[in-house]
């Protein structure tokens, strides 16, 4: 089954190109035939000339980024983007969510829907749609939300997974919080799940774990692409054993999103290090899993600086004590192990019922996938996809800052002139407060 | 409205860039009279101007912005210029209007420049999306700073040839006219603003994003700009310290293109447009370093807009343009208003304006009122400096 990727805006297109690059290199590099075939069927198709073409649609409101992405793909020599698989305009969205959603989205609806439809029809079976975008800008967030809405109307039965990049807390775009609030409130009910990466976290990974001195946006994108590749590449699930699972997105969503109110997914992938250190490191599964479990509990996003003092509360303890200890309660977790002897690793540590909310049946909260193929050069790697409180604090910060700005009505005139009124803002705030409240009271 | 300057363009080294239809002129000029520029020439040349603009606009696949460049002290620039601004708003309401306005310094040789400036300010406040005010005095200071640097003769301080923001002739003409170096600085400002739209980069910023991010309230759209570095030294070693120095300079008052001190006033928002080999980590490090030294409005505590363009300007390895929406412009405008009131109280030179058809005494008082209101709006932001967190929405659980 194949996944159609929709890359939206500058961030979406840049990450998408890195992701395809990572996926292709990984599927070829491992030298395993079944794995390669499964991965290629999922993400690429073969055109008339016999070359690999990514199953992707690139959308942006200005041409520079798309042409760069297409050029980079062709330069690799191994895969390209489809000839007419992109849509761009001459004028950007100006970092204005309202401009993207109310003006550009509807104006170009037919063209974009057409492109996605064509790409979907080329798949033997459509596993689902993977949309990549940022929430801070105008196109990714505004046009991206509108496109997701159209895709939901077009394919009501298909899975739609959105990948969101949250901006640096210290500011990339001044109105980023408004754009984030407007995007998240609408996407929450259109998408099946939201996989989130925060620039701040990935930046720390680059500086502390990978020892990159001058971190560039491409470094950040590469880390994000690595983490996405580790969840989207073929793996063996408990149901599909001993074959690779066919239903990439469906299995992911069914194991993680048990309730429509809880859709925020965060990713933790270890180990993460620079290329030069790879050759000198040896990891064991017990070691990796122990770290990963503590990262989950203490809400640490990377291997350094984990707070080992936080521990799982014993059943029956007061919920206030939990919060004081910063314990991160999960709804569900998915562990993906890739590499040597992955199937023999002991994942019992994650099955502890006190990690999870009491109202879910124990069988549904934890799943493991594994793949014997080492991923992206790492002999053993473990990725945890988690539906938990880990994104609660960043979300709360975004809403708080946006609310403060809204209280003084700054920049609102830029949105009202395109059709987003104060009422719309208030609705969005209310919806996000609801989500924050749901996650807080887990 | 007079032939001299346009003739120079027609015969100058860039004459192939301009066709004769794009040049509109008259004979006698506006006589430093805003009313003549705005009302007399405005009505006389209206159709011709609209026609030419429309023709030029039709050549564009997608029209995004209009750049207006004029001075505030004269007659044609400020008068006819603001008339054209109103015209553009009527004919092309959706297109962004960015104005680069050169404000007169206090020792300006045009006596009626305060009148012209204040009358023009009213139009700018109401009809422009964004204004980049520039003062001649700042430009003079920057030019003398560069020349002083070039002539100190210290061996470590040798400036690389043709690598200052005032060298831009490209070897075309040997003789340098007095305002050339100053104008070069303004040209560099415009180049840097448009660089992200012209070249690729990892974090692009279009022109319409400038107004979107930096203008929180429609009338408060005056942005103080500063360009660094002013020159590149011949020494090829560029350690990171130089990069950080560039950021620090951008916020010191010697590098502002307007006589204002933003460091001691309140920031509403700030944009950093970087060109060249600067990475996200350098940017974040410097923002974290500078943030505590600057005061922002409480509702925009992290009010930074950043853009990274890969192509550096000619002769430099990297450069930074900082655009700040800062309340320090209020003090500059207050000085302008005081000069206006000094003349207006005595009704000096007023008759030159009154005898122009279409001009009324109410225009003067309204313009003064508009400027005072603008200054008040900026000052009011200071009173809300205590951080009061608005109580969050309570939802039924």
Contacts between the chains, C-beta under 8 A, distances in Angstrom:
chain1	res1	chain2	res2	distance
A	10	B	203	7.4
A	10	B	204	6.0
A	14	B	202	7.5
A	62	B	204	7.5
A	62	B	206	6.7
A	64	B	200	4.9
A	64	B	204	6.4
A	65	B	200	7.7
A	65	B	204	7.0
A	68	B	200	5.8
A	89	B	62	7.1
A	90	B	61	5.4
A	90	B	62	3.6
A	90	B	64	8.0
A	91	B	62	4.8
A	91	B	64	5.3
A	91	B	206	7.5
A	91	B	208	7.4
A	92	B	204	7.6
A	92	B	206	4.2
A	92	B	208	6.7
A	92	B	209	7.2
A	94	B	206	6.2
A	94	B	208	3.4
A	94	B	209	5.0
A	94	B	211	7.7
A	94	B	212	4.8
A	95	B	209	4.6
A	95	B	212	4.9
A	95	B	213	5.9
A	95	B	305	7.9
A	96	B	208	7.7
A	96	B	212	5.2
A	138	B	209	7.7
A	138	B	212	7.7
A	168	B	284	6.7
A	169	B	302	6.8
A	170	B	284	6.9
A	170	B	287	5.7
A	170	B	288	6.8
A	170	B	291	7.1
A	170	B	302	5.0
A	170	B	304	6.8
A	171	B	287	7.2
A	171	B	302	4.0
A	171	B	303	6.4
A	171	B	304	3.5
A	171	B	305	7.2
A	171	B	306	7.3
A	172	B	203	7.2
A	172	B	304	7.3
A	172	B	305	7.4
A	172	B	306	5.7
A	173	B	209	7.8
A	173	B	213	6.3
A	173	B	305	5.7
A	174	B	213	4.2
A	174	B	214	7.2
A	174	B	269	5.1
A	174	B	271	8.0
A	174	B	300	6.7
A	174	B	303	5.0
A	174	B	304	6.9
A	174	B	305	4.9
A	175	B	212	6.7
A	175	B	213	6.1
A	203	B	280	7.3
A	203	B	281	7.4
A	203	B	284	6.9
A	206	B	281	7.9
A	207	B	281	6.8
A	212	B	281	7.7
A	213	B	281	7.6
A	214	B	279	4.4
A	214	B	281	5.5
A	214	B	282	6.6
A	215	B	279	6.0
A	215	B	280	5.6
A	215	B	281	3.8
A	216	B	202	6.6
A	216	B	279	4.5
A	216	B	280	6.0
A	216	B	281	7.7
A	217	B	202	3.8
A	217	B	203	6.3
A	217	B	279	7.9
A	217	B	280	5.5
A	217	B	308	7.2
A	218	B	202	6.8
A	220	B	280	6.9
A	399	B	392	7.8
A	400	B	389	7.6
A	400	B	392	7.2
A	401	B	301	7.5
A	401	B	302	7.2
A	403	B	390	6.0
A	403	B	392	6.1
A	403	B	393	7.4
A	404	B	298	7.1
A	404	B	299	4.7
A	404	B	389	6.4
A	404	B	390	5.8
A	405	B	299	4.8
A	405	B	300	6.2
A	406	B	390	7.9
A	407	B	299	6.6
A	407	B	390	3.6
A	408	B	297	7.8
A	408	B	299	4.5
A	408	B	384	7.7
A	410	B	216	3.6
A	410	B	217	6.6
A	410	B	268	7.9
A	410	B	299	6.0
A	410	B	300	6.6
A	411	B	212	7.7
A	411	B	215	7.7
A	411	B	216	5.0
A	413	B	217	7.2
A	413	B	218	5.3
A	414	B	211	7.8
A	414	B	212	5.4
A	414	B	215	7.5
A	426	B	393	7.8
A	429	B	393	5.5
A	430	B	393	5.9
A	430	B	395	6.1
A	433	B	392	6.8
A	433	B	393	5.0
A	433	B	394	7.9
A	433	B	395	4.9
A	434	B	395	5.4
A	437	B	395	6.3
A	437	B	397	5.7
A	441	B	397	7.3
